[in-house]
């Protein structure tokens, strides 16, 4: 199943979409109720401590087959572990909103990790998406800075836009097909109710059943 598989159910539960249920109100610090069950908090703590024994920083992929993709997978795992550790810090502080947003990032890493483990063309997908995004930002930056940019900077931007004229293939998290389809759903739910500014997230952030919303 791979690292992404066995982490899938755990990250869902951690984010409040598995057996765990988050409080509707957001914690504000000391004294706030823990937003996940203690058993999950303990499990993730033990998991992070045990992962150190793997000594992932000593893994050598120089001569390995598909070394670039496997290196990307290890990097994704490291990022996932970092986000999980941050989420636990937020759990202990009772910071529900930030906790859920961090869980979203952990789920995103696990989805990418699944692709890195199973899709031979993963690196190409990632590079294409990066090129499309950089091109979009460059065009917007040039439009906003018309007549204000240094000539050398404008020249470099124009050269980049010419080189990347054929860039295509914007990558979307929702396009990832995994054995755990609920994982993508959880990612989108957290995006709507915590990570992004939406009507749902504002209602959730203020309070439940507010009279002025009726």
C-alpha positions in Angstrom: 0.0 0.0 0.0 2.9 2.4 0.6 3.4 5.3 3.0 0.6 7.3 1.5 -1.9 4.4 2.0 -1.5 3.8 5.6 -1.4 7.5 6.4 -4.6 8.2 4.5 -7.0 6.9 7.1 -5.0 8.5 9.9 -4.9 12.0 8.4 -8.6 11.8 7.7 -9.3 11.0 11.3 -6.9 13.6 12.5 -8.7 16.3 10.4 -12.0 15.4 12.0 -13.5 13.5 9.1 -12.9 9.9 10.3 -14.2 8.7 13.7 -13.1 12.0 15.2 -15.4 15.0 15.3 -14.2 18.5 15.8 -15.9 21.1 17.9 -17.8 23.6 16.0 -16.2 26.5 17.8 -12.5 27.3 17.4 -10.2 27.0 20.4 -8.5 30.1 21.6 -5.6 28.7 23.6 -5.2 27.3 27.1 -8.1 25.4 28.4 -9.7 24.8 25.0 -10.9 21.2 24.4 -8.6 19.1 22.3 -10.0 19.0 18.7 -9.3 15.3 18.2 -9.7 12.3 20.4 -6.8 11.7 22.8 -6.2 8.2 21.4 -5.4 9.8 18.0 -3.2 12.5 19.6 -1.2 9.7 21.4 -1.0 7.6 18.2 0.4 10.4 16.2 2.9 11.3 18.9 4.2 7.7 19.0 4.3 7.6 15.2 6.4 10.7 15.0 8.8 9.4 17.6 9.1 6.0 16.0 9.8 7.4 12.5 13.1 8.7 13.8 14.4 5.2 13.9 14.1 4.9 10.2 16.9 7.4 9.7 15.4 8.7 6.4 18.1 11.3 6.1 20.6 8.6 5.5 18.8 7.0 2.6 21.0 7.1 -0.5 19.1 7.0 -3.9 22.0 8.1 -6.1 22.2 4.9 -8.1 18.6 3.8 -7.5 16.1 3.3 -10.4 13.8 6.3 -10.8 16.0 8.1 -8.3 14.4 11.5 -9.0 10.9 10.3 -8.4 11.9 8.4 -5.3 13.7 11.4 -4.0 10.6 13.5 -4.5 8.6 10.9 -2.6 11.0 11.1 0.4 10.8 14.8 0.3 7.0 14.6 0.3 7.2 12.2 3.3 9.5 14.6 5.1 7.1 17.5 4.5 4.1 15.4 5.5 5.8 14.5 8.8 6.6 18.2 9.4 3.0 19.2 8.8 1.8 16.4 11.1 4.2 17.6 13.9 2.9 21.2 13.4 -0.7 19.9 13.6 0.0 18.3 17.0 1.5 21.5 18.4 -1.8 23.2 17.3 -3.8 20.4 18.8 -2.1 20.9 22.2 -2.8 24.6 22.0 -6.5 24.0 21.1 -6.2 26.0 17.9 -8.9 24.3 15.8 -8.8 26.6 12.7 -5.0 26.5 12.3 -5.1 22.8 13.1 -7.5 22.0 10.3 -5.6 24.1 7.8 -2.4 22.2 8.7 -4.2 18.9 8.4 -5.3 20.0 4.9 -1.6 20.5 4.0 -0.7 17.0 5.4 -3.5 15.4 3.3 -2.2 17.3 0.2 1.2 15.8 0.9 -0.1 12.3 1.3 -2.1 12.6 -2.0 1.1 13.7 -3.8 3.0 11.0 -2.1 0.6 8.4 -3.5 1.3 9.7 -7.0 5.0 9.8 -6.5 4.9 6.2 -5.4 2.6 5.0 -8.2 2.8 7.3 -11.2 6.0 7.1 -13.4 5.2 10.5 -14.9 4.7 12.3 -11.6 7.8 14.5 -11.9 6.7 15.7 -15.4 3.2 16.5 -14.0 4.7 18.5 -11.2 7.1 20.4 -13.5 4.3 21.2 -16.0 2.1 22.5 -13.2 4.9 24.6 -11.9 5.6 26.1 -15.3 2.0 27.0 -15.9 1.8 28.6 -12.5 5.1 30.6 -13.0 3.9 31.8 -16.4 0.6 32.9 -15.0 2.3 34.9 -12.2 4.8 36.4 -14.6 2.1 37.7 -16.9 0.2 39.2 -14.0 3.3 40.8 -12.6 4.2 42.3 -15.9 0.7 43.7 -16.4 0.6 45.2 -13.0 4.1 46.7 -13.4 3.8 48.0 -16.9 6.2 50.9 -17.4 7.5 50.5 -13.8 9.9 47.6 -14.2 13.6 47.9 -14.7 14.5 47.2 -18.3 16.7 44.2 -17.4 13.9 42.6 -15.3 11.3 43.2 -18.0 13.7 41.6 -20.5 14.1 38.5 -18.4 10.4 38.2 -17.9 9.6 38.5 -21.6 12.2 35.9 -22.4 10.7 33.5 -19.8 7.2 34.0 -21.3 8.5 33.3 -24.8 10.2 30.1 -23.6 7.2 28.9 -21.7 4.6 29.8 -24.4 3.7 26.1 -24.8 3.3 25.4 -21.1 0.1 23.4 -20.3 -1.2 20.8 -18.0 -2.4 22.6 -14.8 -2.5 20.0 -12.0 -5.4 19.8 -9.6 -5.6 17.9 -6.4 -9.1 16.8 -7.3 -7.7 15.0 -10.3 -5.8 12.5 -8.2 -7.4 9.1 -8.2 -6.4 7.0 -5.2 -7.8 3.9 -3.4 -9.0 6.4 -0.8 -11.4 8.8 -2.6 -12.7 10.2 0.6 -9.3 11.7 1.2 -9.7 14.1 -1.7 -13.2 14.9 -0.4 -11.8 15.7 3.1 -9.2 18.0 1.5 -11.9 20.0 -0.3 -14.1 20.1 2.8 -11.3 21.6 4.9 -10.5 24.0 2.1 -14.0 25.3 2.2 -14.6 25.4 6.0 -11.1 26.4 7.2 -8.3 27.1 4.8 -10.0 29.5 2.4 -12.2 32.5 3.1 -15.7 31.2 2.2 -19.2 31.8 3.6 -18.9 28.4 5.3 -15.6 29.2 6.9 -16.8 32.6 8.2 -19.9 31.0 9.8 -17.8 28.3 11.3 -15.2 30.8 12.6 -17.7 33.1 14.3 -20.1 30.8 16.0 -22.7 28.2 15.3 -26.4 29.2 14.8 -25.7 32.9 15.0 -28.9 34.9 15.2 -27.7 37.5 12.7 -27.3 34.8 10.0 -31.0 33.8 10.3 
